[in-house]
Amino acid sequence: MDPFQMVVIIVLIAVSARVVRQYLKMKEVQQAGAATDKDVARMESDIARLKERVHVLEKIVTDNDRQLAEEIRKLA
């Protein structure tokens, strides 16, 4: 084998190893991103549920009948 062929083979092996390593790293990042998407969807549903609960609590606190009942109870 002539030295030029040996250099070309070594370079090809090094480049192909780097390509395979990059491919595996990209695949790992994509899998991590999929888990993150699931987490984001779960958090969005939690936020929507919490917003609804806060809305209900605000309605209860600002209810005029409740305020009137509280004032009557304070007077008694």
C-alpha positions as protocol buffer text, in pm:
chain_id: "A"
residue {
  index: 1
  type: MET
  ca { x: 0 y: 0 z: 0 }
}
residue {
  index: 2
  type: ASP
  ca { x: 141 y: 332 z: -98 }
}
residue {
  index: 3
  type: PRO
  ca { x: 160 y: 617 z: 163 }
}
residue {
  index: 4
  type: PHE
  ca { x: -89 y: 833 z: -26 }
}
residue {
  index: 5
  type: GLN
  ca { x: -354 y: 562 z: -11 }
}
residue {
  index: 6
  type: MET
  ca { x: -286 y: 512 z: 358 }
}
residue {
  index: 7
  type: VAL
  ca { x: -335 y: 885 z: 428 }
}
residue {
  index: 8
  type: VAL
  ca { x: -660 y: 889 z: 229 }
}
residue {
  index: 9
  type: ILE
  ca { x: -793 y: 584 z: 417 }
}
residue {
  index: 10
  type: ILE
  ca { x: -703 y: 736 z: 756 }
}
residue {
  index: 11
  type: VAL
  ca { x: -876 y: 1063 z: 664 }
}
residue {
  index: 12
  type: LEU
  ca { x: -1186 y: 877 z: 544 }
}
residue {
  index: 13
  type: ILE
  ca { x: -1202 y: 675 z: 865 }
}
residue {
  index: 14
  type: ALA
  ca { x: -1164 y: 988 z: 1079 }
}
residue {
  index: 15
  type: VAL
  ca { x: -1430 y: 1181 z: 884 }
}
residue {
  index: 16
  type: SER
  ca { x: -1677 y: 892 z: 886 }
}
residue {
  index: 17
  type: ALA
  ca { x: -1628 y: 844 z: 1262 }
}
residue {
  index: 18
  type: ARG
  ca { x: -1702 y: 1212 z: 1320 }
}
residue {
  index: 19
  type: VAL
  ca { x: -2016 y: 1192 z: 1101 }
}
residue {
  index: 20
  type: VAL
  ca { x: -2143 y: 890 z: 1293 }
}
residue {
  index: 21
  type: ARG
  ca { x: -2072 y: 1063 z: 1626 }
}
residue {
  index: 22
  type: GLN
  ca { x: -2261 y: 1376 z: 1514 }
}
residue {
  index: 23
  type: TYR
  ca { x: -2553 y: 1163 z: 1393 }
}
residue {
  index: 24
  type: LEU
  ca { x: -2579 y: 983 z: 1726 }
}
residue {
  index: 25
  type: LYS
  ca { x: -2559 y: 1312 z: 1917 }
}
residue {
  index: 26
  type: MET
  ca { x: -2833 y: 1466 z: 1698 }
}
residue {
  index: 27
  type: LYS
  ca { x: -3055 y: 1162 z: 1753 }
}
residue {
  index: 28
  type: GLU
  ca { x: -3007 y: 1191 z: 2131 }
}
residue {
  index: 29
  type: VAL
  ca { x: -3098 y: 1561 z: 2125 }
}
residue {
  index: 30
  type: GLN
  ca { x: -3414 y: 1488 z: 1925 }
}
residue {
  index: 31
  type: GLN
  ca { x: -3522 y: 1226 z: 2179 }
}
residue {
  index: 32
  type: ALA
  ca { x: -3461 y: 1472 z: 2463 }
}
residue {
  index: 33
  type: GLY
  ca { x: -3665 y: 1732 z: 2272 }
}
residue {
  index: 34
  type: ALA
  ca { x: -3958 y: 1492 z: 2244 }
}
residue {
  index: 35
  type: ALA
  ca { x: -3963 y: 1448 z: 2621 }
}
residue {
  index: 36
  type: THR
  ca { x: -3948 y: 1823 z: 2660 }
}
residue {
  index: 37
  type: ASP
  ca { x: -4251 y: 1865 z: 2430 }
}
residue {
  index: 38
  type: LYS
  ca { x: -4448 y: 1628 z: 2651 }
}
residue {
  index: 39
  type: ASP
  ca { x: -4346 y: 1827 z: 2958 }
}
residue {
  index: 40
  type: VAL
  ca { x: -4450 y: 2153 z: 2793 }
}
residue {
  index: 41
  type: ALA
  ca { x: -4791 y: 2012 z: 2701 }
}
residue {
  index: 42
  type: ARG
  ca { x: -4843 y: 1888 z: 3058 }
}
residue {
  index: 43
  type: MET
  ca { x: -4740 y: 2225 z: 3201 }
}
residue {
  index: 44
  type: GLU
  ca { x: -4972 y: 2412 z: 2964 }
}
residue {
  index: 45
  type: SER
  ca { x: -5266 y: 2199 z: 3076 }
}
residue {
  index: 46
  type: ASP
  ca { x: -5172 y: 2257 z: 3441 }
}
residue {
  index: 47
  type: ILE
  ca { x: -5155 y: 2633 z: 3382 }
}
residue {
  index: 48
  type: ALA
  ca { x: -5495 y: 2635 z: 3213 }
}
residue {
  index: 49
  type: ARG
  ca { x: -5645 y: 2439 z: 3504 }
}
residue {
  index: 50
  type: LEU
  ca { x: -5488 y: 2675 z: 3759 }
}
residue {
  index: 51
  type: LYS
  ca { x: -5612 y: 2982 z: 3572 }
}
residue {
  index: 52
  type: GLU
  ca { x: -5965 y: 2841 z: 3586 }
}
residue {
  index: 53
  type: ARG
  ca { x: -5932 y: 2783 z: 3961 }
}
residue {
  index: 54
  type: VAL
  ca { x: -5806 y: 3138 z: 4016 }
}
residue {
  index: 55
  type: HIS
  ca { x: -6099 y: 3270 z: 3813 }
}
residue {
  index: 56
  type: VAL
  ca { x: -6344 y: 3079 z: 4034 }
}
residue {
  index: 57
  type: LEU
  ca { x: -6174 y: 3204 z: 4351 }
}
residue {
  index: 58
  type: GLU
  ca { x: -6184 y: 3563 z: 4225 }
}
residue {
  index: 59
  type: LYS
  ca { x: -6554 y: 3524 z: 4154 }
}
residue {
  index: 60
  type: ILE
  ca { x: -6615 y: 3393 z: 4505 }
}
residue {
  index: 61
  type: VAL
  ca { x: -6418 y: 3674 z: 4671 }
}
residue {
  index: 62
  type: THR
  ca { x: -6579 y: 3952 z: 4471 }
}
residue {
  index: 63
  type: ASP
  ca { x: -6932 y: 3816 z: 4511 }
}
residue {
  index: 64
  type: ASN
  ca { x: -7159 y: 4091 z: 4652 }
}
residue {
  index: 65
  type: ASP
  ca { x: -7378 y: 3848 z: 4850 }
}
residue {
  index: 66
  type: ARG
  ca { x: -7070 y: 3712 z: 5025 }
}
residue {
  index: 67
  type: GLN
  ca { x: -6950 y: 4061 z: 5110 }
}
residue {
  index: 68
  type: LEU
  ca { x: -7293 y: 4152 z: 5246 }
}
residue {
  index: 69
  type: ALA
  ca { x: -7307 y: 3833 z: 5455 }
}
residue {
  index: 70
  type: GLU
  ca { x: -6960 y: 3912 z: 5592 }
}
residue {
  index: 71
  type: GLU
  ca { x: -7065 y: 4265 z: 5692 }
}
residue {
  index: 72
  type: ILE
  ca { x: -7381 y: 4132 z: 5864 }
}
residue {
  index: 73
  type: ARG
  ca { x: -7176 y: 3871 z: 6049 }
}
residue {
  index: 74
  type: LYS
  ca { x: -6936 y: 4142 z: 6170 }
}
residue {
  index: 75
  type: LEU
  ca { x: -7227 y: 4348 z: 6305 }
}
residue {
  index: 76
  type: ALA
  ca { x: -7380 y: 4059 z: 6498 }
}
